[in-house]
Each structure stands twice: as structure tokens, then as C-alpha cells.
Amino acid sequence: MFRCLILMSLVLHATSESKKLPAANKKWLTLNGQPPSVIARGGFSGLAPESSLMALQFAKDFGAPGLVFLCNLQLTKDGVGLCQENVNLETTTNIDIVNPNEAKTYNVNGKDVKGWFSVDFTIDDLKKNVTVMQTTLGRPDFFDDRFGLLTIDEIFGLEFESYWINVQNDMLYTQHKLNLASYIQKERLFRNVQYISSPEIGFLKTMNGKVNKAKTKLIFVFHEKDAIEPSTNQTYGSILENLATVKAFASGIAVPKNYIWPVNKANYLESSSTTLVLDAHKLGLQVYATGFANDLATVFNYTYDPVSEYLQFINNPQFSVDGVITDFPPTAAETIVCFASYSELNYTSKDKPLIITHNGASGVYSNCTDLAYQQALNDGAEIIDCSVQMTKDGMAFCMGSADLAEDTTALTTFISRSATIPEIGPNAGIYSFELTWSEIQTLKPNLGSPFANSDKYPRNPAYKNAGKFLNLAEFLELAKAKAASGILINIENAAYLASKKGLDIIGAISTALSNASFDKQSTQKVLIQSDDTAVLSKFQNVPAYTRVFSIKNDISDAPLKSVDEIKKFADAVNVPRRSIYPSPKGLARGPTKVVDELKRANLSVYVSVMRNEFFSLAFDFLSDPTVEIASFAGGSSSDYNLDGIVTEYPATATRYFRSKCSDANFNTYIVPMLPFLSDAAPSNFLGPAAAPNPVLDVADVVDPPLPPLAKITESSSSPAPTSEPKSPSSAALPNVAGLGPSLLATWVLGLLCIGY
């Protein structure tokens, strides 16, 4: 199986290896003027256990020319070299299960540590039943316990272009009569090692006379500033203050990222970087930044986009680090080649899909606020969207949902107005049509997250309540004033609003668009979107409008009869991304035939919703939102399959489509990813085959005509909630998910979170 997987990944990349980007026009601010190096910590350790066969093979397949493999060198009792993160093998292997009674306690850097240490086992002991494991929660764990430990000889046999040997605990090995310096000096294969590093000054001084400095660089590794360097008993912070002394025994330094860009207590970058890189370069020292990984929570400035983080270190006007040490080498390589090698990202393709917002740049600012729309336009969005909601007094305004509980501070003010409306949703909510516009204007935005773990991974919390709400007329005025390429108007709950509340959302939208002259122009594109075909039919006589049928839930197939029905009402279809690439347990499958089936009917196809957060991505997309965008929008040819991408982070999509790497004729680094990990996962990992997503049926498309407007009196304006739900709208396929927490529980949690 694994042989097939390796061959598949090689075939995947073979189509692009012969293509090269034009020469970069950037002048690099590294010490030697060359692009920064990409150093793969243990191979592709973000995808498979560090230094396992799969991590090594993935690094070779998905890496870049010149990739440096970093080995954390450990020695066995009989002096055989291994590459493992720690001398305590308990952290990266199953040795504690295989040898449960052989734990020892040693003093490591001044602290007593209990564990299973490489110095207590021979290579034969370790080769018997010990297997490697992933060390970071949330990463694919189906490679755990499937690969044994590899010796240095076996790893070097894979022939990476460059190697980096890191020695962590020389003093501990010395206590066990194992001499790492002599081991490195005697091993012939180490003569081609380009880097040797250590956090111990004593070890580097020992090596200083034993290596060919023209071929091998000695790198001093800094730990956190208050940690103690064991051979001098100085803190690493105090050594940093005397950086010139490092030049006597090393040609470079490796430092945690915050040495270069400090981070404040609120987890935002400080206003400026330190002078460390500039100071080191003046001394002739190269600087390597450590700690890069796509799937770790980073500072909020990066908006969960790993490329943005790399650019902060390699593409700012003052300096560039000389290399990055990363668990995800493909993302580092794509950043250097595709987004930093050129002075400007101004590539354009006539075939690229539209970049459409989802409630504005709602990953950065609270949805549908003026700040979210302005950020989206600044970030290159072409179509900004307004999901139209109605107030009790008939004001049309923009808000992601009719339920204000999540997106505003309504919970703290209008909890008494909560109601359960089965026609809209199963849970209690505070609905816009129960409040007047003046009441809604007393609320503040509330930047949330669509994910259950939003408390652990919040979005831009410093601006949680920033921005103001826009009514529809203000939104249209902003779109015209800022010269957006177009707008998308999303319409939901029209039948309920008409029959139960006497509110004419169709009329309000039509009037607002006409008053702003959007129905009489062709300069700005106008998309009218709804999951209700009866709503779309109301706009069929306006040639300036493109009607978009929204499919809310995942589907597996779009049969011809259903597509023909869509064609009667719509010009385009917006489909969920997992209708194209289903991803059970985070493993992508597909692609399905849904896009082809819709395109065959000459329907434009948009996909939604793209997000940056790594835990929203299938593992096959390498925890990299740019790779996901490329996989959906690029395909394997130069013709894009999709007509639009709906995203909460338009900056990520814009940067990709303005890069030459979005053109398959040039691209060698951001290769659209075919699902491949499901073939590598053991058969029992996915469990019993889940029922496929439902097929789009004709009944899921066609809706009954909209009801007439009800006459609402004051006494009937807030009817008691109905006890039984009505039939769902056409696109609302049955949802078997749990009903979620009660509104009261959510309210209490909200009060706790804001400090009441």
C-alpha cells in the first residue's frame, strides 16, 4: 500500500517538475543575497511522525529543490545514530508500551526527567517492536505505530540534497560515555552535512576544529531567553546581549520566532521587529527562525494563514532570515517561490474565478459590518455580499443570519425576545424581525467563529465588537463608492417573512437595487442568490441580474433532471465545498462529478465557504488554505473549473490568483492536490462506510410559490412559536446534526466570556 502511495505522490508532481518559474526579480535581504533555505524538521513532520519513512518520502515528494532535512541526532547504547526529537523516546515512540518496566530518571539540563532514553537501549532493542508516533494532537494519527525507527545510515540513503544535524544533549551523552563529536567526525556520511547545530556552546567549540568550515556551518541554537545554556550556566537571553561572542564558535544562529518579532500578551505582534537579524548580519552570522508549523495557533495578525507568517520573516523591507525550520516544508517553499520572489504580485488571468466574500472579510471583522466590507475590498475581493435580513419595522439590512444571538450582543440585551421558530431553525434565537432598526442599532457586532473550538482559536479578538451595521441602502452605496466589481444579495426566509410577519423582503430588495440603479447598468455585476427557486423567479425579468441557486447542504450527485429544474430558475449554482471534495474524518475523497454535471448545463459554479483555519481543511490539503484554493480552483489544467470562490478570508485567495503560481504553465510549487491520504489510512481508520451525501433531487430544487403578505396587527405581530416545523425549503436537505446547546446556556456562557 505504501509503495503505491509513494508512487502516486510522485506521479502527482511529475507533471509539474519540468516547469520552472521565470527568474525572480527580488533582491534578497539574506546574508548571502540568496533565497532563504527551507529546513524540514524530521521531514514532513506535520503530516507523518518525525523522521519516519513517510515523513521523509513526503518531504522529498512535496518539498522543493535544495530542501534541507533536519535530524535531531540521538545515539543508542551501542552508538548507533537515530533521528528523533528527543533523547527521551517516550515522546515520539511507543517504547513505554513495549518496555513498560524500563523507565529511568536522568538529569537533563538541570531537571530530573523520567522516561525511556535512547542511551539505555541497543539498536536491536529498538528495532524489534518500537514504532514512531505523531507528537502533536490534531495531526493525522493513522501513521502511528506503523513505522519503525530509522538509523542515520537508512535516512542518508534517501539522498536529500542537504542535511542538518542538531545535537541537543551532548553533556548527557558524555555521562554515558558516548561522544557525539567523535561519532560525527568518524562517520563518513557526515562529511556532506551542510549544517551542525546545538544549544550547547561547549559542543560547538569542540566541533569548531573538526569540520571543514567551507562545507559545514556551525549553528548555535537559542532556547527561550530565561533558559540556561548548560555549558556556561548563562541564560540564552544574556548570551544574546553579547552576540559578537557567538561569532567565535559559530557561523549562524537559530532562534525562536519571537526573538525576531516579539508578541504581546494579547497574542498580537509588537509594532516593530527587533534588530536581531540586522545585528547578526552585521557580524556575519546567518539567522534561522524556528517553530514554524501550519497547524499551531499563531498570532492573530496572520489570520490563520501560514503564508502570511512566513512573509513576515522573509519578505519585509528591513531583512530576511536566512532560513526557516518548519514541520510543513511545502508551504515554506511556496511562500518563497510564489509570493516573495517577485517585487509585486500583479499577475492576472482572464480565466480565474471570482473572489466572492461571505459576509465580507468575516474572518477578520464581525460579519457584514462596514469594517468587514472595507477589509474585503482592500484584500482584493471582487464581489462583496449582503445577506439581507428584515427588521420588525421593515428595514432591510445586512447580517449573516436572521438570528442575532451569535453575531451581535443581543444576548445581553434582548434575551426576553428569544423564540423558537421551527421554520427557520431548531434552536431558540433572537430574530431580527422581532426588533426594530433603532433597537438593532443599539447592539454591537460580535466577531465569532463558525467552529465549536472558537474559544481556543478566536478570530481577531481585539476587534471583537468593532464596526457598524449597514442597512441595504448603505451597503449598495458603499459598493458603488468603492467601485466593487459586483455585489451578491443573498435572500433567505422570504416565505416565512411574508406569511408570518407581513414583511416583503423581495420588494425591499428590488426597490433598493432600483433606487441605486443596479438594475439599469452593466458595470457592476449583480448576483441574486437564494435557496428558494420561488425567490429567484421574482428576478427573472431583470437582465442585469445573475440568479444563483444556493445548495445549503452537501450533495454527492446532481442528476440531469434536477439540474434541468435549476436551469429554469438560475444562471449559477453555489455548492458547499464538501459536495466537491467530501472529507470524512479529515480525509478528502473525490472530486465528485457535481461540478461537471452543473457545468454541462452551462451553469456557472461557485464553491463555498473557504476559510483559513487549518482544522477546517482536509489533511490532504496540507493544513494550507492556499493549497485548498488551488485544488478547488486550479484543477490540473490551465482552465479553471470553478467560476467563483466564496471566502471569509479574501486576502488568501487574492494573493494566490495574483501569483504566477496560479498559472499551471508556470507552477511547480502549489500543485492542486488529489486526495491521497485515504489510500494510506488503515482500513479500520475510517470505520464502517458512512452513508454518502444525498443526491440532489428535483423536490430539493422546486419550491412552492411565495405566499401573499399577511396582514399583521399589533396583537398578532409576535405569534407564539409553532410546535411543528413546516417542510424545509428546497435546498435545505435533511440535517441530522445535533440540535446544539440551548439559548440560555449560550447566554450564560456569553456573560462569563465578557466578564459580567
N, C-alpha and C positions, 0 to 999 in steps of 0.2 A: 504493500500500500504506500509506504513512504517513498519508495523508489518512483512510483507513479506520480506522487505529489511533487517530488523534486523535478521530474521531467516536465510536468505540467507548468510549473512556475517558470522553468527555463523557456518553454515554448511561448509562454505569455510574454516574455520580454524579448524574445529573439526577433520579433517583428520590428522592434524599435532600436536595437543596438547599433545598427548600421547608420542610423540617422544622427546627425550632430547639429547642435545649435550653432548659429553664426558666432563668430568671435565676440566675446563680451567687450563692451565699451567702458567698463568701470575701472577706475584706478583704485586698487585695494589699499586699505589703510592698515594692513597687517605689517609685521616687522619686515618681512621679505618682499612685500608687494604682491604676493600670490594669494589666490583664494584661500579661505580658511580650510583646515583639514576636518574631515568627519571621522570621529573616533567612535567605533561601535563597542560599547561596553558589553563584553561577553557575546558578541554577535548581535543578532536582532533579539535582544533580551526582553523587549516589550511584547514580543509575540510568543516566544518559547523560552523555556528555562535557560538561564545564563550558561553559555559555553556548551550547551547540548548540541547534538548533531543538527537538530532542526534550526536552532538559533544561528548556527554557523552557516548552514545552507541558505536560509532565508536572507541572511546578511549579504551573502555573495549574489543571490538572485535579485534582490530588491535594492541593493546598495548602488554605489557609483564607482567609477574608476578612481583608484587612489584611496579607497576606503581603508582605514586603519583598524585592525582588530585589537582590542584591549583585553589582555589577560591579567586577571588578578592571580598572581602566582602563589601557589601553595605547594608544600613538599610533604610527601608521605614519610612514614617512619623509616622506610628503606631508600629515601632520597629520590623518589620519582616525582616529577613535576606535574601539577594539575592546574587548571584554570577554574577557580571558584571564588565567589565574592568574599568569603571569609575563611579564616583558618578554622573557625568553628563550623563544621559541616552540617550541623543541625539546621542551620538557617536555610540551606539550599538543597538538602537531600533528605531521604527517608532513613538516614542512618540510625536515628533514635528508635525507629521501629525494628529495624533489622538487628541492631545490637543494643537492646534496651538497658542492659546492665553495665555498659562500658563508658558511662559518662565520667568526665574528670573535671576538676576545677583548677584553672590556671589564672595567674595574674597577667592581664593583658592591658598594657598602657595604664597601669596603676589601679586597675579594677579587677576584682575576682570575678571570673566568668565561668559558669558551669556549662559544659556542653560536650560534644563529640568532636575531637580535634584531629586534623589530618596527621599530626605528628605521632598519634597513638596507633595508627593502622598502616599496614603494608599495602602496596598496590594490589596484591592478590586478595587481601581482605575486602578492599573497596570494590574490586571488580566482580565479586561474587553476586551480591544481591542489592547493592546500593544503587539507587537511581536518583536522578535530579528532579527538582520541583521548582515551580514558579514561586517567587517570594512576595509578589505584590498582589493584593486582593483586587479582584475585578479583571485581571488579565486571563486569557484563555488557560484553563487548568487541565485540558484534556491531553496535554503532552506530559503531565506529571506522571512519574513512576513508569515511564515508557523508554527512557534512555539512560544508559549507564554513564559513569564518569569517563571523560576522555583524558588521556595523558597529553602532555605537551607534544610529544612526537606525533600523535594522531592528529592533533589540531594543526600543527605546522604542515602536515601532509596535505591539508586542503589548500595550501598555497595562496593565502591572502597576499595582496601586493605589499602591505606594510603591517608591522606588528609593534605593539606597545606592551611592555611587561611592567606591571605595577607590583611592587613589593611592599606589603603593609606591616608585617610584624617581624622584622629581622631580629630584634632582641629576643623574642620568644623562641625563635628557631635556634638561635645561638645557645640558649639554655638547654636545648635538646640536642646539642652537638650537631646541628645541621647548619651548614654555611651557605647561605643563599648567594653571596657574592662569588664564591668559588664555583658553585653549581652553574651560575650564568656564564662565568668565564670559561669553564671547561666544555660546556655543551656547544658543539659546532653549529647547531642550528640557530643559536642566538647571535651568530656573527652578522646575520642580516636583520636583526632587530633595529628599528629606527629610533625607538624611544624606550628608556628605562626610567621609571619614576618611583618615588617613595615619599611618605610623610616623615621619614626619619633621616635627619641630616647625617647622622653617623654612617648610615648605609651608603648614601650618595657620595660622601667623602671617600669611602672605601672603594667605590666603583670608579672614582674620578681618574685613577691611573690605570684602570683595567679595560677601558673601552676606547675605541677609535672615535674621537670626538667629531671627526669629519663625517662619520656614518651614523653615529648613535648620539642622540641628545639625552642628557640627564635632566629630569624634570622634578622639581620639588613640589610635593602635593601639600597644600594648606588644608587643614581641617577648620572647624569653626574657631572664631578668634579667641575664645576663652579656653579651648582645649590645650593640653600640654604636649609639646613635642618631646618624646621620651629621651632622646639622647642629649638634650641640653637643658631640659626642665623649664624651658621658656614657653610662654603662650604663643600660639601662632600669630595672635594679634601684635605682640611685641616684636616678633621677627619681621612682620610686615612693615613695621615702622623703620626697620633698618634693611630695606630691600636690597641695598647695594651689597650686603654681606652674602646674599644668596648667589650672586654672580661668581663668587669664588669656587663654588662646587656644582653649579647647575647652569644650564643654558636656557631654562624656561621654568615657568611655574604653572601649576594647575590649581584653580581657586573655585570655591563655591560661587554661584551666580551673584549672590548678594554682596560679595566683595566688590563687584563692579557696578551693579545697580542696586543700591540699598532699597529695602522695602519697609514701609512704616507699619505701625501696629494695626492699622485698618486694612492691611494687605494691598496697598497701592504703592506704586513706585514713588520714590522721592523725586523731587523736581529735576534733579540732575544726577548724573553718574559721578562716581569717584574719579580720581585721576590715576587710578592704579594702572590701567593699560598704558596710558601715555608715559607714566613714570617708568614702568618696566621696559617699554620700548626704548626709552632714552638710555637705559642701562644695557641695552642689547639682549634683554630677556624676552622670550616669547611667552604669551599668555594663553592658557587653555581654560575654558569655562566648563565646569562640571555640573551635573544634576539635571540634564535635560531629559524630559520624558513627556510624551503626548498625553498620557493618561493620569497625570497627577494634577491636583488643584494648583493653579498658578495665580499670580497676582491678577487683580481684576482688570487692569489696563489691557491685558491681552485678549479679553473676551473669549476665553477657552479656545483660542486659535493658536496652535503651536508655531505656525509660521511667523506670526506677529512677534512671538517671544524671540525666536532666532534672529529676526531682523533687528531687534533692539540691540543685539550684541555684535552683529556683523555688518550692519548697514546704516549706522548713524554717521553724522557728518564729522565726528571727532576721532573715531577709532574703529578698528575691527579687531576682535580677538583672533588669535592665530589658529584656533581650532575649538570644536565643541565636542564634549564627551556625552554620548546620548544612548538611550535604550532604543531609539527609533531612527536609525540612520537614514532611511529613505526620505523622511521629512526634512532632515537637515540638508541632505543633498539637493532636494527640490528647491529649498529656500535659497541656497547659494546660487544654483544654476538658473533657476527660473525667475526669481524675484529680487535678487541682489546683484546679479552680474551686469545689469543694464542700468544706465543712469535714469531712465524713465520707463514706466510701464505704460506704453501707449499703443500696443498692438491692437488692431481691430480686425474682426472677421464679420463679413456680412451674414454668415450662417449661424452666428452664435445665438443662443436662446435669450429671451428677455429676462432681465433680473427684476422680479416682482416681489414686493415686500409682503410680509404677513404682519399686519398691524403696525406698519412702519418698521424701523430697526428695533424691534421689540426685545431683542436680546441685550440691548444697551440701555434703552429708556423704556419707561412704562408704556404699554401699548396704546397706540392711537393718540398720543399726545403730540403737541407741537414739536417737542424735542425729538421724539422718535421719528417723525417725518423729516425734520431738518437733518438729522443724523443720516437717515437713509439716503437722502439726496446728496449729501456730502460724500457718502460712501459709494456713490455711483449707481444707485437704484434707478431703473428706468420707469417702472410703473409703481406708484405708491397706492396703497389700498385703504379703503374705508369700509369696515363692516358696519352697516347702518343700523342703529337702534332708535327706538322711539320713546319719548317721554310721555307722561300722562297728559300733558297739555299740548302734545302734537309736535314737539321739536325733534327733528331728525339730527342725530349726531353720531360720531364715530366712536365705537367701543368694540373690543373683541368679542364680547358676549353680552346678551341681554341681562345676564346675572352679574350684578356689580360687586358681589361679595369678594371675589378674588382680585379684581383689577383696580379696586378703589378702596377707600377707607370706610365704606358703607357699613361694615360690621359694627363699628364703634358708635355709629350714629343712628342707623335705621334698622337695628335688629328686630324691632317690633313690627316692621313691614315685611318680614320674611314670609314666604309662601312656597308651597309645593305645587308645581304645575306640571302634571304628567305629560301634557302635550309637548313640553319643551325639554324636560329632564326629570330624572327620578329623585333628585335631591332638592332639599329646600334651598331657596335663593332669595336675594333681594333684587327685584327686577326693575329695570329702568322705566318700564311703562306704569309702575306704581308710584313714581316720583316725578315731580315737575322739574323742568330745566333749571329753575332757580335753586331747587334743592340739590340737584346733582352738582351744580357749580360750587356748593359749599364743601364738596368732598375733595380729597386729594388723590392723585394717582397712586397706585400701589404696584411697584415693579415686582412681579412674581416670577415663577418658573413653571413650565408645564410638567415638571418631573417631581416625583414623590420625594426625592432626596434634596429638594431645594434648600433645606436648612444647611446641608453640608456643602452644596455648590450653588450659592446665591448668585444673582446677576447684579453687578454694579450697585451694591448696597448703599454707597454714599449718595446715590441719586434715586433712591427707592421711591421717594414721593415728589420727584421733580417733574416739572412740565404742567401744561394745562390742557383741558379737554377742548376739542373743537367740534362745533356743530357742522353739519354738512356744508352749509354755505361757506364757512370759514375754511374748511378743507379744500373745497374747489377753488377758492380764491388763492390759497397757498400754492396749489398745484399749478395754477396759471402764472402766479407771480414768480415762482421759482423755475418755471419752464420745464416741468417734469415731462418726460416723453409721453406719459399717459397716466391714466388712473384706472383702478379696479374698484367697482362698487359691489360689495357683497350683501346679499339680501337673504335673510332668514326669518322664519316665523310669520310670514305675511298672512297666511290663512288665520292663524290664531289672533293676531293683532286686529284683523278685520272683524272676525266673528265674535270675539270675546271682549275686545277693548274699543271697537269702533274707530280704530286708527288705520289710516290709509297710507301705508309705507310706500306703496308703488307711486301714488300721486305725489307724495312729498319728495321722493327722489326725482321723478320726472320733472316736476316744477323747478327744483333746484338746478338740475342739469340744464334745463332750457334757459333759466334766468342767467346762467353763466355761459350760455351759448355753446355748450359742449355738443348739443345735438345738431349744430349747423356748421361744424368745422371738421377738418381732417388733419390738422396739425398735431393734435394730441390724441393718442389712442384712448378709446373708452371701452373698458371691459365691464359688462354687466354679468355678475356671477350669482348663481343660486343653485340650491339642491332641489328646487321646485320648478318643474317644467312649466307649470301654470304661470309662475312669475316671469320666466323668460319669454313666454308667448306675449306678454304685455309690451315687450320692447321690440317685437319683430318688424315693426314698420319704421324703425329709425335706422337708416343705412349707416349712420356714423358709429353705431354701437356694435361691438362684437359680443355675442352672447356666450357665456361659459357655463357649462353644466358641471356642478361640483359633486363629485362622488366622495362621500364622507368616510365610509368605512372601506377596509381593504377588500379587494376582489381578486380572484385568480384568473378570471377569463371574462371577455366581453363578446358574447356571441353576436352574429350578424344581425339577428332580429332586434336585439337590444340597442346595438349601435345605430341601426336604421331609425329607431324611435328617437334617439338622441339627436340625430341629424335633422329631424323635423323641427327641433326647438333651439338648437345650439350650433355655434360655429367652432367651439373649442370645448375641451374637457379638462378639468383639474382632477388629477388622481393622486391618492396617497402614495408615498414613495415605496411603501411595502407592498403595494399592488404590482410594482415592477420588480423589486428585489425582496421577496419575503425573507425574514431573518429569525427563524425560531432559535431561541437560546443564543442569540447574538451571532449566528452563523448564516451568512447570506445564501440564498438559493435563487435560481433563476438565471437570467431575467425571464419573466413571463412573456406571453405574447400580447399582453394588453395594449402596449403602445402600438405595436404593429397593426393590431386589429382596429384601433381608432384611427391611425394614420391612413390605413387603407380606404377609409371612408372620407378622406380629405378633411378630417377634423384636426385642428391644432391641439397639441397635448402639452399641458403644464403639469409639473410634479410638485407636491408639497408634503410636508414642510421641511426645509433644510435647516439644520441647527449645528452649532459648533461643538456642543458638549460631547466629549468623547464617549460617554456612556450611552448616547443616543445612536451611535454608529455601530453597524455590524463589524465584528472583528476583522472581516475580510478587507475593510477599508482602512486598516492600519491605524485606527484611532486618529485619523487625519481627515478633517472635513473637506479639505481640498481634493483628496483622493476620491471621496464620495461624490463630490460635484463632477469631477472628471469622469467617473464611472457612469453617472446618470446622463450627463450632457454630451460627453465626447464619443462614447462608443469606441469602436476600433478603427473608425474611418474618419476622414476629414469632414464628413457631413454630420451635423448634429441631429440626433434622433428626436430631441425634445424642443419644443418651441418656447418654453418658459420655465424658469426655476423660481419657486416661491420660497422665500427665505426670511428668517428673523435676523440674519447677520449678512446684509448685502455686501459689506466690505470684503468678506471672504470670497464671494463669487466674483465680484468686480475685479479683484486682484488677479484671480485665475484667468479670466477672459481677456484681460489686458496684457497678459504674458504670452510670449511666443510659445510657451509650453502648452497652451490651449489648442495649438495647431498641430495635428498629428503628423504633418510633414516635417516638423522640427523636433517634436517632443521625444526625449529619451529618458525623462526623469519622472514625470507624472503620468504613469501608464494606467488607463482605465482598468480597474481590477475586476477580473472574472471571479465569481465565487469559487473558492478553492479549499477553505478550511474544513467544510463539512465532509469532504472526502478524506481528510486526515483524522477527523474525530473518531473515536471508537464507536462501534455500533450501538453500545448501550448508553452513550452520552446523550443522544437526543431522545432516548426512551421510545415508547410506542409512537408510531407516526401520528401526528396531530391531524385532525380534520383539515382539509385545505380551506383556504378562504372561499367564501361563497362566490358563485358565478353571478355576474350582473344579469338579472332577469328583466324582462320587459316591465313587469309590475314594479320593479325598483326604479324605473325611469319615469313612467307616465303618472302624473298627479291629476286629481280632480280639479275642475275649475275653481278659482278663488271664490270664496263666499262673499255675499254682499256685506257692506259695512253695517254693523249692528248699531242700533240707536241706544246709546248709553246714557242713563240718567245718573244723577249723583248717588242715589241709593244703590244702584247696581254696578257702580264703577269698579268695585273691588269684590267680585263674587267669591264665595267660598271655593276653595280648590276642589276640583272634581276628584272622585275617588278612583275612577278607572281611566287609564290612558287611552287616547284615541290611536288609530292606526298611524304608524310612523310615516313621515314623508318619504318620497321615492328613494332618495339616496341614503336614507338612514337605515341601512341594513341592520338586522338584529344584533344587538351588542350584549354579549353575555358577561361582560366585566362586572365586578362587584359594584355595589352602589356607593361605596366610599363612606367617609365619616359624616356624621350629622352636622348640620349647620351650627348647632350650639357648641359642639366640640371644637369646630373650626374657629368659632368666635372666641372661645376661651383661650385656645392656643394663640390666636392673633393678639389678644390682650397681653399674654405672657411675653410674646416676642417683642412688643413695642414698649414693654416696661411699665405697664399700668399696675 
